[in-house]
Amino acid sequence: MFFADDFNDNSLDALKWVESTNAGSLVVEQNQRLEVVSNSSTSGYVRSLNAYVPKNSQIIIKVLQHCTDGGFKLCPTDANNHQWDVYLQPSWYNFQLIAGGVVSPAKNSGQIGGDSPALTAPYWLRMRINDTTIYFDYCQKDEKPTESEWINISSEAWSIGTGINQANYVYLTGYNTPSTGQPWFDSFSWNDYPEKGPFPLFKK
């Protein structure tokens, strides 16, 4: 286990996350969830305090509220509190929340495969990485999915310009939330894949 957070104590854990200091980022942990809020034309986001090597790991998040421009992202660099989070960074993957309840795998150079069907929150997203390839999976249910319940949308050989053995940060983002809505997140985990245990217990 690299780290996990169920966002249930209504205080952002500074040993796990760093919030953007851009004045337009208004992320708050409250109501036992992470609520990503921003001003107009600005991203609200948190990134992981530490970066981890993605090879042979899985990163999982539960989405409690969908929006039309949110992100669950991997990026090897610190966005330095930029108003558009990672988008000016040279390398990143994004499990993007878009209109119609859809999630869309993407990277710095474009979309990866197709989109999910329309989803109704709560649902789960997973970026799963083996020796060579990143997979984008989802599952629409309340409880944490078992391995057989995940549905793959798309995958590709790791290719964002940096190696699969280079450490990455994870970002949870929402852009222009007064217009696009606030994404709400819960039950985050980043651990080995295949899982080795022990596992976090999420009871929500």
Order of alpha helices (4+ residues) and beta strands (2+ residues): beta-beta-beta-beta-beta-beta-beta-beta-beta-beta-beta-beta-beta-beta-alpha-beta
